[in-house]
Amino acid sequence: MKHLKTAGKYIRRSPYQALSATLIMTLTFFAISIFAVLTVISMNLINYFETRPQLTVFFKDTAELVDIDAMKTQLEATGKTAEVIYISKEEALEIYKNINKDEPELVELVTADILPASLEVQAQNPEDLKSLAQVVAASEYVDRIVFQEEIVDTLISWTNAFQVIGLGVIAILVTVSVFVIVTIIGIKITARREDIETMRLIGASNWFIRTPFLIEGFIYGVMGAMIGWLLSYGILVYTTPIFESFLKGVPIFPVPPLTIVQILGIELLVALLLGIFASYIAVLRYLK
């Protein structure tokens, strides 16, 4: 408790330096929070599309049920399909209504007649998708074919690029944060060199002198993590309705509260270690 009071006194005596350290830590953990949330969202998005039918075959209006059944039988006969599901026009309309249930004006304009019947195909092995597509492409009744694999591959490539960029930005911010805290703690140690020498003369141990500075770095880290997390959480709450409206029918929002709390817990642990690490470097350098 005594060391905590001493650290608080050091912070109050140089508020601008404390504010600078807190701001750089806030920026760092704000970036970490945004990166973590977007990573969770992108992984959920990939998992969602991976569980969807890998191949969707849309039929022309001229296709009769007997023609579609023949196509379904032909696909199943290849032995390469895990599941083939027929979606009628009426079922397609129900799916459309469910997706747009919050916008009745869109539902009123659509009838089953203008929606295509389709087959949703799940392959046993992803490498069989092209050969299955070739089977249905030869039919005169097929309007178009949609590969889910292409969507997943695109999402994965975007996610990988985002992770590389995000980790690079975070690495730079963490490095800057360490240097800022080392500099600020170093300045404070230099300013109190006479007090420190006096404490040594009366028998104070090195750890007794160092501890308040370590606690100060810990405080900067924890405050920055809390503020950065709160800012990112506020942005997430504000933007969730926008993303839900944009990603209709894709159930990845809202982000589970447990996930948000876990992110906070991890950030607080990282902030604690980062703040103490930076302070310890400053102590080793300036307190000899």
N, C-alpha and C positions, 0 to 999 in steps of 0.2 A: 504493500500500500504506500509506503514511504517513497519507493522508487517511482510509482505511478504519479504521485503528487509532484515529485521533482520533474518528471517528464512533462507534466502539464504546465509547470512553471516555465520550463524552457520554451514550450510552444507559445505561451502567452506573451513572452518577452520578445518574440520575433514572429508576429502574426503573418506578415507578408511572405516570409519564407515558408511558414507552415501552409499557407494558402497555396503557394506555388507547388509544393510537394503533393498536397491533396489533389490539386487540379490535374496534375500529370498522372497520378494514380487513378483518378476518376476516368480520365480519357482512356487509359489502358484497359481498365476493367469494363468500361462501356463497350469498347471494341470487342473484348473477349465475350461479353454477354450477347451482343448482337451476332457474333460469329457462332456461338454455341446454339442459340435459338434457330438461326437459319440452317445450321447443320442438321438439327433435329427435324425441322420442317422438310428439308430436302430429302432426308433419309426416309421419312414417312411417305413422302410423295413417290419416291422410287419404289418402296415396298407396296404401295397401293397399286401402282401400275403393273408391277411384277405379278400381282395376284389376279389381274384382269385377264380376259381372254387374249391370247397372244396373236390371234388372227381373226379378224372380223370380215365376213363376206356379205356385202350388201347386194340385194337382187333388184332387178328391174321390175316395174309394175306388170310386165307381161308374164313374169314367172308364176306358174301355178304351184299349188302346194305339192302336187305329185312331182313336179320338177325339182323342187327344193328337197323333198324327201329322197329323191334319187341321188341328188348331190351329197346329202348327208350320209347315205348308205355307201356311196363311192369313197368318201373320205374315211369312214370307219373301216372300210375294207382294206385300206392301205396298212393298217396295223400300227400307224404312227401317231394316232390321236389318243389323248387321254380322255377327252370329253368333247362332244359336239352338241351344242344347244341351239335349238330353233327359237328365234324371236319373231313372233308374228307382228303385223302392223299394229294390231290392238295392244299388244304387250309393249311395243315400242312407244306407243302413245302414253301408256301408263308410266313408263320410265321417264318420258319427257315431262309429264305432269309433275312427277315427284321431284325432278330436278328443279323445275321452275314453279314450285308450289307457292313461293313468296311473291311471284309476279303473275297474277291471274290474267293480265291483259295479253301476255304472251301465250298462255294456255288457250285462251279463247280463239286465237287465230289459227290454231293447228288442229287438224283432224287426222284420223288414222290413215286416210286415203293418201295423204302426201308424204307419209313416212314409209321408208322401205322395210321390207322383211329382211331378216339377216340370219346368218349362222355364226355363232361364236365358237371358235375352235381353240382348244388347249392341246398343244403337242406334247408328246412324251419326252421329246428331246428338242431343244431350241434349234438345232441344226436341221431338223426336218421341216421347218416352217416354209422354206423356199420351195421344196418339192410339193408340199401340200398346196401352196399358193398356185403352183403350176397346174395342179389337178383342177382347181376351180376356175382358173383364168381361161381355160379352153371353152368354157360354157358360154353360150350366147345369152344366157339369162343373168349373168353376173354384171352388175353395174360398176362396182369398185371394190378393192380389197385394201384393208388397213392393217398394217403390221404394228402390233404393240411393241415389238422388239426395238423398232426404230425410235419410238418415244423414250423407252427406258435407256437406250444407249445415249441418246441426246442428253437426258437428265443426268446420267452418270458423268458424262464428259463435262457438263456445266458444273456439277458438284465438285468434281476433282479440281477444275480450274479455280473455283471459288475457294476451296480449301487451301490451295497453294498460295493464292493471293492473300487470303485472310491470315494464314499462319505467318506469312512474311511481314504483314503489317503489325501483327501482334508482337512478333520477335523484335521489330524495331522499337515499338512503344515500350516493351519491357526493358530493353537495353537503355533507352532514354530515361525511363523511370529510375533505374538503378543508379545511373550517373547523376541524376538530379538529387536524389536522396543522399548519395555519397557526398556530393558537393555541399548540400545544405547542412548535413550533420557535421561535416568537416569544418565548415565556417563556424558553427556553434561551439565545436570543441576548441577551435583556435581562439574564439572570443572569451572562453572561460578557462584558458590555460592557467592563469594565476590561481583561480579557485581550485582547479584540479591539483596544482602543485601543493597548495595549502592542505588539501584533503590527504594527499600522499604523506605529507610531513606529520600529520596527526595519526597515521597508521591505516588509512583506508586502503582496502585491497583493490586490485585492478578491476575485478568483476563488480565491486561496489560502485566504482566510478563509471564503468561501462554500461551497466544495466539501464539507467534512465535513458541513455541514447538509443539502446536497442528497443526499449519500450516505445520511444518516440517514433522510430521507424515503423514499428508494428501498428501504431495508431494511424499513421499516414496510410498504410496499406489497407487497413480495415475500413477506414472512412471512405477511401477511394473506391473500394469494392462495393460498399453499401450504396453509395451515391450512383456509381456507374450502373449497378444492377437495377436500382429504382428507376433510373432514366430509361433503360432498355425495356423494363417491364411496362412502364407507362406507354412507350411507343408501341409495344406489342398489343396492349389492351386497345389502344386507339386504332391500330391498323387491322386488327382481327376481323371486324365486320367488312372491311374493304376487300381483304383477301378471300373471305367466305363468299362474298358476292361474285368475285372474279373466278374462283375455283368452284363453281357450282357442281354439286354431286361428288366432289372429292373430299372425303371426311378426314381431313388432317387438322382441322381447327375445331375448338380451341386447343392450344398446347396444354397438356395436363398440368395442373398445379403442382403435382409432385415433381415433375420434371423441372419446373421453374425453381422450386425449393432446392432441388439437388444441385442445380447450377449455382445458386447462391452459396450453398455449403462448400462446394468445390472452390468457388472464387474466394471465399473467406479464408480457406486453408492456404490457397496459393498466395493471397495477400499477406497473410501472416508470415509465411516463409520468405516472400519477396522483400517485405519491409525489414524484417530482422536481418536477412542476408545483406541487403544494401547498407544497413546501419553497421553491421559487423565489419564490412569492408572498410567503412569510414573510420571505425574505432581502431582497427588494426593499423590503418595508415597514419592516423593523426594522434593516436594515443600510444606512444612507445615508451 
